[in-house]
Amino acid sequence: MSIFDPIIKDFFEKKHQDTSTDAYNGVIEFHECELESEHVSLETCSLGQLFSNHLVIPDYQRNYCWEEKQVKDLWHSLKEIPANGKYHLGTIILQKDITGNYAVIDGQQRLVTLTLICRQLGYKGEMSLLKQSFRSTASRQHVANNRFQIEQYCKRSHDEKLCGKLINNLIFSVLILTDSRLDLAYTFFSNENSKGVPLTDYDLLKAHHLRFVFNEKQAEHLAGKWNSLTNQKYRLLDTTLSSHLFRLRKWMRKRDYDSSQKLRTKEEFSAALIIPEIPPFGEQFEYYEKIQGGTHFFAYAEHFVGLFDRFEHANSVEALRRHLKWESHSRYADVIETLLFGYFLKFGTQYLAEALFCIAGYIAQHRYTSRRALSYKIREFAKNSEIVMMIDQASSPTFFLAECLAGIKISGKDIDEQGIELRFYHRLQDLFLELNEEFTDSTIIEHYNNEYA
């Protein structure tokens, strides 16, 4: 017994020893069986096989942006993996380069999160994504937050075989692009979606316009600049493109739009149609010009974001936001600011306070005659005012100011009833009391004294 008992004990200890954290020992290489296109192949593989190949995240990818909800949903999905069966977790798109690396075109969010989970579970195999560095502060913050969250989940998990099930039983359909051109990768990227985090208009615009850039180094440079813009100046970009320029471009053509329409910004700033035989030329960064695919769009966006950054620090704009931020007044202020930005794009800060006086007085007529401040009705009134075209056709501020001023037929002084209409008038009174010293034109000063003094 002294001889056989230790042998039996050792046998059963080895038999029950948890080997789920060992390195993956299955098939490593992708077969890359070609589909109809010679540049695309499809593979069904496990997470372990994916990890065993060198995965990298290309520069044009969006940030790692999963938050607590997406990580929690994934964790609950992983708990459903059977011990002896397969569990499918969607499609991954990779692009193989000449060095044998595989760039993750779609699936970054899932793969990075699964890497963090397997790391926490003690997996001993290769995980190349652990070596990836994220330039974005937001991405690094999400990684740090999710590592802590995953650590808590793993501590509470009683499934000792979970890591092994992830590595061997978690299955993906992997689409592999073997072509070296980036435009094919961008096409797939723009048509796919990471689980739980939809692509934004700006993700899709980046992918769309990079398809028109055939120089790889130039594409990577533009992608990097766009990423910096969306990371560091997202508010400026979103307000410039999705609010002010979007409206101005629609109103210039007397078109209505649905503010709730999905991907409306992406559609508006996608490349315009062209006749292939006639090359585009002559862009001057007019806000209403046709959008050329590729480098023109990135320069267009950067140009107008820079201008808006200057515009919103003008005294007139800051005063407008400060005095009309209450109640439904802000809906009118938003539209007035858009029209004032259109003026600024044409004439800069020349007579900017006077332009605000005229535009606000014109748009205020809607407030004085409407019981309800419905956003779409206010936008419709702004469109029908033709202020956008007044600005465009004016060769000097004097022509615009005179025409806009002549269109103001309804005065706030005539409001008798106490109510929101009168409160709006009083807010304009306070606004122009602050700005009246900036008025240099005698006609504007006379109108100010008649209306507000």
C-alpha positions in Angstrom: 0.0 0.0 0.0 2.9 2.3 0.7 4.0 1.9 -2.9 0.7 2.0 -4.7 -1.2 4.6 -2.7 1.1 7.5 -3.8 0.9 6.3 -7.4 -2.9 6.2 -7.3 -3.1 9.6 -5.6 -0.7 11.2 -8.1 -2.7 9.7 -11.0 -6.0 11.2 -9.8 -4.4 14.6 -9.0 -3.0 14.8 -12.6 -6.3 13.7 -14.0 -8.2 16.4 -12.3 -5.6 19.1 -12.6 -6.9 22.2 -14.4 -5.1 22.7 -17.7 -7.4 25.3 -19.0 -4.8 28.0 -18.9 -2.2 26.1 -21.0 -1.3 27.5 -24.4 -3.5 26.6 -27.4 -2.3 23.4 -29.0 -4.7 23.1 -32.0 -4.3 24.2 -35.7 -2.6 27.5 -35.8 -2.3 28.5 -39.5 -5.4 29.8 -41.4 -6.3 27.8 -44.4 -7.4 30.9 -46.3 -9.7 29.0 -48.7 -10.6 31.5 -51.4 -14.2 32.7 -51.9 -15.5 34.1 -55.2 -13.0 37.0 -55.0 -9.4 36.1 -55.1 -8.7 38.7 -52.4 -11.1 37.3 -49.8 -11.2 34.0 -47.9 -13.3 32.6 -45.1 -12.2 30.6 -42.1 -14.1 29.2 -39.1 -11.7 29.2 -36.1 -11.5 29.3 -32.3 -10.3 32.1 -30.1 -7.2 30.1 -29.5 -6.4 30.0 -33.2 -7.0 33.7 -33.5 -4.7 34.4 -30.6 -2.0 32.2 -32.1 -1.7 34.5 -35.1 -0.1 38.0 -34.8 -3.0 40.4 -34.6 -2.5 44.2 -34.8 -4.9 47.1 -34.7 -4.4 49.5 -37.7 -4.3 53.3 -37.2 -7.5 54.0 -39.1 -9.5 51.9 -36.6 -11.7 53.8 -34.2 -10.9 53.8 -30.5 -11.5 51.0 -28.1 -14.7 52.3 -26.6 -16.5 49.4 -24.8 -17.9 50.4 -21.5 -19.4 48.5 -18.5 -22.6 47.5 -20.3 -20.9 45.9 -23.3 -18.4 44.1 -21.1 -21.2 42.8 -18.9 -23.2 41.6 -21.9 -20.2 39.8 -23.3 -19.4 38.2 -19.9 -23.0 36.8 -19.6 -22.7 35.4 -23.2 -19.5 33.6 -22.3 -21.2 31.9 -19.4 -23.4 30.1 -21.9 -20.4 28.3 -23.6 -21.0 24.6 -23.3 -18.2 22.4 -21.8 -18.1 20.0 -24.8 -19.7 22.1 -27.6 -19.1 25.2 -29.7 -20.4 28.7 -29.1 -20.4 31.2 -32.1 -19.6 34.8 -31.4 -20.0 36.5 -34.7 -17.7 37.5 -37.5 -14.2 38.9 -37.4 -12.6 40.6 -40.4 -8.8 40.5 -40.7 -6.4 41.9 -43.4 -3.2 40.0 -44.0 -0.1 42.1 -44.8 3.1 41.0 -46.5 4.8 40.3 -43.2 2.1 37.8 -42.1 0.5 40.1 -39.6 -3.3 40.3 -39.4 -4.8 43.7 -39.0 -8.2 43.7 -37.2 -10.7 45.4 -39.5 -13.8 44.5 -37.5 -13.9 42.9 -34.1 -11.5 45.1 -32.2 -13.9 45.6 -29.3 -14.6 41.9 -28.8 -11.0 40.8 -29.3 -9.5 43.3 -26.9 -12.1 42.6 -24.3 -11.6 38.8 -24.7 -7.8 39.3 -24.4 -8.3 41.1 -21.1 -10.6 38.3 -19.8 -8.1 35.5 -20.8 -5.3 37.5 -19.3 -7.2 37.7 -16.0 -8.0 34.0 -16.2 -4.3 33.2 -16.4 -4.0 32.0 -20.0 -0.4 31.1 -20.9 -0.6 31.3 -24.6 0.3 34.0 -27.1 -1.9 37.2 -27.0 -0.4 39.8 -29.4 -3.1 42.4 -28.6 -1.6 42.8 -25.1 1.4 44.4 -26.9 -0.8 47.0 -28.6 -0.5 50.5 -27.4 -3.5 52.9 -27.6 -2.7 56.5 -28.4 -6.1 57.7 -27.3 -6.5 58.7 -23.7 -10.1 57.6 -23.9 -9.1 54.1 -25.1 -6.5 53.7 -22.3 -9.2 54.7 -19.8 -11.6 52.2 -21.1 -9.0 49.5 -21.0 -8.2 50.4 -17.3 -11.9 50.5 -16.3 -12.7 47.2 -18.0 -9.7 45.4 -16.5 -11.0 46.3 -13.1 -14.5 45.2 -14.0 -13.2 41.9 -15.5 -11.1 41.2 -12.4 -14.3 41.4 -10.3 -16.2 39.1 -12.6 -13.4 36.5 -12.6 -13.2 36.6 -8.8 -16.8 35.8 -8.5 -16.8 33.1 -11.2 -16.9 29.4 -10.0 -16.2 28.0 -13.5 -12.6 26.7 -13.3 -12.8 25.6 -16.9 -13.9 28.9 -18.3 -10.5 29.9 -19.8 -10.2 26.5 -21.6 -13.8 26.9 -23.0 -13.0 30.4 -24.2 -9.8 29.3 -26.0 -11.2 26.0 -27.5 -14.9 26.3 -27.8 -15.5 30.0 -28.6 -15.8 30.1 -32.4 -15.7 32.9 -35.0 -16.3 33.2 -38.7 -13.2 35.0 -39.9 -13.1 36.8 -43.1 -9.6 37.3 -44.3 -8.6 40.0 -46.9 -5.4 39.0 -48.6 -5.2 42.0 -50.9 -2.8 44.7 -49.9 -5.0 47.7 -50.9 -6.5 49.6 -48.1 -9.7 50.6 -49.9 -11.0 47.0 -49.7 -10.4 47.0 -45.9 -12.3 50.3 -45.6 -15.2 49.0 -47.5 -15.6 46.0 -45.2 -15.0 48.2 -42.1 -17.8 50.6 -43.1 -20.3 47.8 -43.7 -19.6 45.9 -40.4 -20.5 46.7 -36.8 -18.9 45.7 -33.6 -21.3 44.0 -31.2 -23.1 46.5 -29.0 -21.4 49.7 -30.2 -22.7 51.0 -33.5 -20.4 52.9 -35.9 -20.9 56.6 -35.7 -21.3 59.0 -38.7 -17.7 60.0 -38.1 -16.4 56.4 -38.2 -18.2 55.8 -41.4 -17.1 59.1 -43.0 -13.5 58.2 -42.2 -13.8 54.8 -43.8 -15.8 56.2 -46.7 -13.3 58.9 -47.6 -10.2 56.8 -47.0 -11.4 54.5 -49.8 -10.6 57.4 -52.2 -7.0 57.7 -51.0 -4.7 55.1 -52.7 -1.4 56.1 -51.2 -1.1 54.0 -48.1 1.2 56.3 -46.1 -1.1 59.3 -47.0 -4.1 57.3 -45.9 -2.5 56.4 -42.5 -1.6 60.0 -42.0 -5.1 61.3 -42.7 -6.6 58.5 -40.5 -4.3 59.6 -37.7 -5.3 63.3 -38.0 -9.0 62.4 -38.1 -8.6 60.2 -35.0 -7.0 63.2 -33.2 -9.8 65.4 -34.4 -12.6 63.1 -33.2 -10.8 62.4 -29.9 -9.7 65.9 -28.9 -12.2 68.1 -30.6 -15.3 66.0 -30.9 -17.7 68.7 -29.6 -16.3 71.2 -32.1 -16.5 68.7 -35.0 -20.0 67.5 -34.1 -21.3 71.1 -33.7 -19.6 72.3 -36.9 -20.6 69.4 -39.2 -23.7 67.9 -37.8 -25.4 71.1 -36.7 -24.3 74.3 -38.4 -22.8 73.3 -41.7 -25.5 70.6 -42.2 -28.3 73.1 -41.7 -26.6 75.8 -43.9 -26.1 73.3 -46.7 -29.8 72.2 -46.5 -31.2 75.8 -46.3 -29.0 77.0 -49.1 -30.9 74.5 -51.3 -34.3 75.2 -49.6 -34.5 71.6 -48.4 -36.1 70.2 -45.3 -34.6 67.4 -43.2 -35.4 65.0 -40.4 -33.1 65.7 -37.4 -33.7 62.2 -36.1 -32.7 60.4 -39.4 -29.9 57.9 -38.7 -26.6 58.6 -40.4 -27.8 61.9 -41.9 -24.4 63.6 -41.3 -22.6 60.7 -43.1 -24.9 61.0 -46.1 -24.6 64.7 -46.3 -20.8 64.7 -46.3 -20.1 61.6 -48.4 -18.4 62.1 -51.8 -20.7 63.8 -54.3 -21.5 62.1 -57.7 -19.1 62.9 -60.5 -18.8 62.1 -64.2 -15.7 59.9 -64.4 -14.3 61.5 -67.5 -14.3 65.0 -66.0 -12.0 65.4 -63.0 -13.1 67.7 -60.1 -11.3 70.9 -59.6 -11.6 74.4 -58.2 -12.6 73.7 -54.6 -12.4 76.8 -52.4 -13.8 75.5 -49.1 -17.2 77.1 -49.5 -19.4 75.4 -46.9 -22.0 74.6 -49.5 -19.6 73.1 -52.1 -19.8 69.5 -53.3 -17.7 67.1 -51.2 -14.9 65.5 -53.1 -14.0 62.0 -51.9 -10.7 61.6 -50.1 -8.2 64.2 -49.0 -10.6 67.1 -49.8 -13.1 66.1 -47.2 -10.5 65.8 -44.4 -9.1 69.2 -45.2 -12.7 70.6 -45.5 -13.6 69.3 -42.1 -10.4 70.5 -40.4 -10.8 74.0 -42.1 -14.3 74.6 -40.8 -13.7 73.2 -37.4 -10.9 75.7 -37.0 -13.1 78.5 -38.1 -15.9 77.5 -35.7 -13.4 77.4 -32.9 -12.6 81.1 -33.5 -16.3 81.9 -34.1 -17.6 80.6 -30.8 -15.2 82.7 -28.8 -16.5 85.9 -30.4 -18.2 88.2 -27.8 -21.4 88.2 -29.8 -21.7 84.4 -29.8 -20.8 84.1 -26.1 -23.4 86.7 -25.2 -26.1 85.0 -27.4 -25.5 81.7 -25.6 -25.5 83.3 -22.2 -28.7 85.3 -22.5 -30.8 82.8 -24.4 -29.9 79.5 -22.7 -33.1 79.4 -20.6 -36.5 77.8 -21.3 -37.3 77.2 -25.0 -35.3 80.3 -25.9 -32.3 78.0 -26.5 -34.0 76.5 -29.5 -34.1 79.9 -31.2 -30.5 80.7 -30.0 -29.4 77.5 -31.7 -30.8 78.5 -35.1 -29.7 82.1 -34.7 -26.2 80.8 -34.1 -26.2 78.7 -37.2 -27.2 81.7 -39.4 -24.7 83.9 -37.6 -22.0 81.3 -38.4 -23.0 81.5 -42.0 -22.4 85.3 -41.9 -19.1 84.8 -40.1 -17.9 82.4 -42.9 -18.6 85.2 -45.4 -17.5 88.3 -43.6 -15.6 87.2 -40.5 -16.1 89.5 -37.5 -16.9 92.6 -39.5 -20.2 94.0 -38.1 -20.8 90.7 -36.3 -22.8 92.3 -33.5 -24.9 94.1 -36.1 -25.5 90.9 -38.0 -26.6 89.2 -34.7 -29.0 92.1 -34.1 -30.6 91.7 -37.6 -30.7 87.9 -37.6 -32.1 87.6 -34.0 -34.7 90.2 -34.8 -35.8 88.4 -37.9 -36.0 84.9 -36.2 -37.7 86.5 -33.1 -40.8 87.1 -35.3 -41.5 83.4 -35.1 -41.4 83.4 -31.3 -43.7 86.5 -31.2 -46.4 84.8 -33.3 -46.2 81.2 -32.2 -47.5 79.7 -29.0 -45.3 76.6 -29.2 -41.5 76.6 -29.9 -41.3 73.4 -31.9 -37.7 72.8 -33.1 -38.7 71.7 -36.6 -41.0 74.7 -37.1 -38.2 77.1 -36.0 -35.8 75.4 -38.5 -38.5 75.6 -41.2 -38.9 79.3 -40.5 -35.2 79.9 -40.7 -35.1 78.0 -44.1 -38.0 80.0 -45.5 -36.4 83.3 -44.3 -33.8 83.0 -47.0 -31.2 84.6 -44.7 -28.7 82.1 -45.9 -29.1 83.3 -49.5 -29.1 86.9 -48.4 -25.7 86.4 -47.0 -24.4 84.5 -50.0 -25.6 87.1 -52.5 -24.3 90.0 -50.5 -20.9 91.3 -51.7 -20.6 93.5 -48.6 -22.1 93.4 -45.1 -24.2 96.5 -45.9 -26.3 94.6 -48.4 -27.1 91.8 -46.0 -27.8 94.0 -43.0 -30.1 96.3 -45.0 -32.1 93.4 -46.6 -32.4 91.4 -43.3 -33.4 94.5 -41.4 -36.1 95.3 -44.0 -37.6 91.9 -43.4 -38.3 92.5 -39.7 -42.0 93.5 -39.6 -43.1 92.3 -36.2 -41.9 94.1 -33.0 -41.6 92.6 -29.5 -42.6 96.0 -28.1 -46.2 95.2 -29.3 -46.6 92.2 -27.0 -49.2 92.9 -24.3 -49.7 89.6 -22.5 -47.3 88.2 -19.9 -45.9 85.0 -21.2 -42.9 83.3 -22.8 -43.1 85.5 -25.8 -42.6 88.6 -23.6 -39.9 86.8 -21.6 -38.0 86.1 -24.9 -38.3 89.8 -25.9 -36.8 90.8 -22.5 -33.9 88.3 -23.0 -33.2 90.0 -26.3 -33.3 93.4 -24.6 -30.7 92.2 -22.1 -28.5 90.7 -24.9 -28.4 93.9 -27.0 -28.0 96.2 -23.9 -24.7 94.3 -23.4 -23.7 94.5 -27.1 -25.0 98.0 -28.1 -21.7 99.7 -27.5 -20.3 97.5 -30.3 -22.8 98.9 -32.8 -21.0 101.4 -35.1 -23.7 101.9 -37.8 -26.2 104.7 -37.2 -29.1 102.8 -38.8 -28.6 99.8 -36.5 -28.3 102.1 -33.5 -31.5 103.9 -34.4 -33.4 100.5 -34.7 -31.9 99.4 -31.4 -33.1 102.6 -29.7 -36.6 102.2 -31.2 -36.9 98.5 -30.4 -35.1 97.8 -27.1 -33.9 101.0 -25.4 
